[in-house]
Amino acid sequence: MSKQDKINEIKEKIDKSKFYGPKEALEILKTLDTSKFDETLDLSIQLGIDPKKSDQQIKLFTIPPNPLEKKIKILTICNGEYVKKAEAAGSDYVGSEEIISKILDEKWLDYDLVIAIPELMPKVGKLGQVLGPKGMMPSPKMGTVTTDVEKAIKDARSGRIELQNDKMGLVNFAFAKKSFDIDKILDNLYHSLDSLNKAKPHSSKGNYLKRISISSTMGPGFKIDLNILREDLKKYNGAVA
């Protein structure tokens, strides 16, 4: 199919003025021939928070029921007994002071996730200037500052999803693969949104989930009907209760 044919197909199947139910949007998305690879499905959520307030920051991770199986490189900053545990768990790089020096001196960034033990965080804190802008600074809220390095590495390999707002109060993340069965996609969708709902700051008033859109890596975005979504989430919570 030519590029123009793909554009025409999208125009025929999507009403840009319409708000879709999650299942309807995903069913259409799966039929669109937008790439030759297995695209990720992405959520963009406008939250009802004040991103300037420290007590309204969203920062957490969740493990979806159907992992995305991302291939990532993991760096574990640890010492002592934790070194062998991290190596056995499959961390790509393991080290302590020498790794910290390498990152500072060489601006070394050949990894996707950094895990650190609490004992070394005073030294790891120096890496904020390098890791901070890349969003890779270890954090207790994200489960990457921990003494259970084995679990943290396993969670990372299981396709953990990180949920964190930006300066505009938006949360953007991949939650499934386009090749997944529709039920698995919906399961991941509701699981992610349920995790996000549970993290609603107490000081956040009014509507928390204000606007949501679903898209694929190369595909168009679908505006989601929040009324339908809320009913779906009620059913999901009732099913998993």
C-alpha positions as CSV (number, residue, x, y, z in Angstrom):
1,M,0.0,0.0,0.0
2,S,1.3,3.4,-1.0
3,K,1.7,6.3,1.5
4,Q,-1.2,8.1,-0.1
5,D,-3.4,5.0,0.1
6,K,-2.6,4.7,3.8
7,I,-3.5,8.4,4.3
8,N,-6.8,7.8,2.4
9,E,-7.6,4.7,4.5
10,I,-7.1,6.7,7.7
11,K,-9.4,9.5,6.5
12,E,-12.1,7.0,5.6
13,K,-12.0,5.1,8.9
14,I,-11.5,8.0,11.4
15,D,-13.8,10.8,12.3
16,K,-11.5,13.4,13.9
17,S,-14.4,15.2,15.6
18,K,-15.6,12.0,17.3
19,F,-14.8,10.7,20.8
20,Y,-14.4,6.9,20.7
21,G,-14.8,4.2,23.3
22,P,-11.5,2.5,24.0
23,K,-12.4,-0.8,22.4
24,E,-13.8,0.8,19.2
25,A,-10.7,3.0,18.9
26,L,-8.3,0.0,19.3
27,E,-10.3,-2.2,16.9
28,I,-9.9,0.5,14.2
29,L,-6.3,1.1,15.0
30,K,-5.5,-2.6,14.6
31,T,-6.9,-2.6,11.1
32,L,-4.8,0.3,9.9
33,D,-1.8,-0.6,7.8
34,T,0.6,2.1,9.1
35,S,3.9,0.3,9.2
36,K,5.8,-2.9,8.5
37,F,6.9,-3.4,12.2
38,D,5.0,-4.2,15.3
39,E,4.1,-0.8,16.6
40,T,3.6,0.1,20.2
41,L,0.3,1.5,21.4
42,D,0.6,4.8,23.3
43,L,-1.5,6.7,25.7
44,S,-1.4,10.5,26.1
45,I,-3.3,11.7,29.2
46,Q,-3.9,15.3,30.4
47,L,-4.2,15.1,34.2
48,G,-6.1,17.5,36.4
49,I,-3.0,18.4,38.5
50,D,-0.9,21.5,39.0
51,P,2.5,20.3,37.8
52,K,4.2,23.2,39.6
53,K,3.2,21.8,43.0
54,S,5.5,19.2,44.5
55,D,2.6,17.4,46.2
56,Q,0.9,16.8,42.9
57,Q,3.7,15.2,41.0
58,I,3.0,11.8,39.4
59,K,5.9,9.4,39.5
60,L,5.3,5.6,39.7
61,F,5.8,2.4,37.8
62,T,3.5,-0.6,37.1
63,I,4.0,-4.1,35.6
64,P,1.3,-4.7,32.9
65,P,-0.4,-8.1,32.9
66,N,0.8,-8.6,29.3
67,P,4.5,-7.4,29.1
68,L,5.8,-5.4,26.2
69,E,9.0,-7.4,26.4
70,K,11.3,-4.4,25.8
71,K,14.9,-5.1,25.2
72,I,16.8,-2.7,27.5
73,K,20.2,-2.4,29.0
74,I,20.3,-2.2,32.8
75,L,23.0,-0.6,34.9
76,T,23.0,-1.6,38.6
77,I,25.1,0.6,40.9
78,C,25.9,-1.5,44.0
79,N,28.7,-3.1,46.1
80,G,29.3,-6.0,48.4
81,E,26.8,-8.8,48.4
82,Y,24.6,-7.1,45.9
83,V,27.1,-7.4,43.0
84,K,26.7,-11.1,42.6
85,K,22.9,-10.8,43.0
86,A,22.7,-8.1,40.2
87,E,25.0,-10.2,37.9
88,A,23.0,-13.3,38.5
89,A,19.7,-11.5,37.8
90,G,21.1,-10.4,34.4
91,S,22.1,-6.7,34.9
92,D,24.1,-5.7,31.8
93,Y,26.5,-3.5,33.8
94,V,27.3,-3.7,37.6
95,G,29.6,-1.5,39.5
96,S,30.0,1.2,42.2
97,E,32.4,4.1,42.5
98,E,34.2,3.3,39.3
99,I,30.9,3.3,37.4
100,I,29.9,6.6,39.0
101,S,33.3,8.1,37.9
102,K,32.9,6.8,34.4
103,I,29.5,8.5,34.0
104,L,30.7,11.8,35.4
105,D,34.0,11.9,33.5
106,E,32.8,10.4,30.2
107,K,29.1,11.3,30.3
108,W,28.6,7.6,29.6
109,L,25.0,6.7,28.8
110,D,25.1,3.2,27.1
111,Y,22.1,1.9,29.1
112,D,18.4,2.5,29.5
113,L,17.7,2.0,33.2
114,V,19.7,2.7,36.3
115,I,19.1,0.8,39.6
116,A,21.0,1.7,42.8
117,I,21.1,0.5,46.4
118,P,20.2,3.1,49.1
119,E,23.7,2.9,50.6
120,L,25.3,4.4,47.5
121,M,22.6,7.1,46.8
122,P,24.7,9.9,48.4
123,K,27.3,9.3,45.7
124,V,24.8,8.5,43.0
125,G,23.3,11.9,43.7
126,K,26.2,13.5,41.9
127,L,25.0,11.9,38.7
128,G,21.8,14.1,38.5
129,Q,23.4,16.4,36.0
130,V,24.0,13.5,33.6
131,L,21.1,11.2,34.3
132,G,18.4,13.7,35.3
133,P,17.9,15.2,31.8
134,K,17.6,11.6,30.4
135,G,15.0,10.6,33.0
136,M,17.2,7.9,34.3
137,M,18.0,9.1,37.8
138,P,17.2,6.2,40.3
139,S,14.2,6.9,42.5
140,P,12.5,5.0,45.4
141,K,9.1,5.8,43.9
142,M,10.1,4.2,40.6
143,G,11.4,1.1,42.4
144,T,15.0,1.8,41.2
145,V,16.5,2.6,44.6
146,T,16.2,-0.7,46.5
147,T,18.1,-3.4,48.3
148,D,16.1,-6.0,46.3
149,V,18.1,-5.5,43.1
150,E,17.0,-8.9,41.8
151,K,13.3,-7.9,41.8
152,A,14.1,-4.5,40.3
153,I,16.0,-6.2,37.4
154,K,13.2,-8.8,36.9
155,D,10.5,-6.0,36.9
156,A,12.5,-4.1,34.3
157,R,12.8,-7.2,32.1
158,S,9.1,-7.8,32.5
159,G,8.3,-4.6,30.6
160,R,7.6,-2.2,33.4
161,I,5.7,0.9,32.5
162,E,6.8,4.3,34.0
163,L,4.1,6.9,34.6
164,Q,5.4,10.4,35.1
165,N,3.9,13.8,34.4
166,D,5.7,16.5,32.4
167,K,5.6,20.3,32.9
168,M,2.3,20.5,31.2
169,G,0.6,17.8,33.4
170,L,0.7,15.3,30.6
171,V,1.6,11.6,31.1
172,N,2.7,9.8,27.9
173,F,3.6,6.1,27.8
174,A,3.5,2.9,25.7
175,F,1.1,0.4,27.2
176,A,0.8,-2.5,24.6
177,K,1.9,-3.9,21.2
178,K,-0.3,-3.5,18.2
179,S,0.0,-7.3,17.6
180,F,-1.6,-8.2,20.9
181,D,-5.1,-9.6,21.0
182,I,-7.7,-6.9,21.7
183,D,-8.5,-8.4,25.1
184,K,-4.8,-8.2,26.1
185,I,-4.5,-4.6,24.9
186,L,-7.6,-3.6,26.9
187,D,-6.3,-5.5,30.0
188,N,-3.1,-3.5,29.8
189,L,-5.0,-0.2,29.2
190,Y,-7.3,-0.6,32.2
191,H,-4.5,-1.8,34.4
192,S,-2.3,1.2,33.6
193,L,-5.2,3.7,34.1
194,D,-6.2,2.0,37.3
195,S,-2.6,2.4,38.6
196,L,-2.7,6.0,37.6
197,N,-6.1,6.6,39.3
198,K,-4.8,5.1,42.5
199,A,-1.9,7.6,42.5
200,K,-4.2,10.7,42.3
201,P,-2.8,13.3,44.7
202,H,-5.1,14.2,47.6
203,S,-4.7,17.9,46.8
204,S,-5.9,17.4,43.2
205,K,-9.5,18.6,42.9
206,G,-12.0,18.1,40.1
207,N,-11.6,15.8,37.2
208,Y,-8.3,13.9,37.4
209,L,-8.4,12.3,33.9
210,K,-9.2,15.3,31.8
211,R,-8.3,14.2,28.2
212,I,-7.1,10.9,26.8
213,S,-5.9,9.9,23.4
214,I,-4.7,6.5,22.0
215,S,-2.4,6.2,19.1
216,S,0.2,3.8,17.6
217,T,3.8,4.6,16.8
218,M,3.1,5.5,13.2
219,G,-0.7,5.8,13.4
220,P,-3.2,8.5,14.1
221,G,-4.6,9.5,17.5
222,F,-8.1,8.7,18.7
223,K,-9.8,11.0,21.3
224,I,-11.3,8.8,24.0
225,D,-14.8,9.2,25.4
226,L,-14.2,9.6,29.1
227,N,-17.7,8.5,30.1
228,I,-17.4,5.2,28.3
229,L,-13.9,4.8,29.7
230,R,-15.1,5.4,33.3
231,E,-17.8,2.7,32.9
232,D,-15.2,0.3,31.5
233,L,-12.9,1.0,34.4
234,K,-15.7,0.2,36.9
235,K,-16.3,-3.1,35.2
236,Y,-12.6,-3.8,35.2
237,N,-12.2,-3.1,38.9
238,G,-15.2,-5.3,39.6
239,A,-13.7,-8.1,37.6
240,V,-10.3,-8.0,39.4
241,A,-11.7,-7.3,42.9
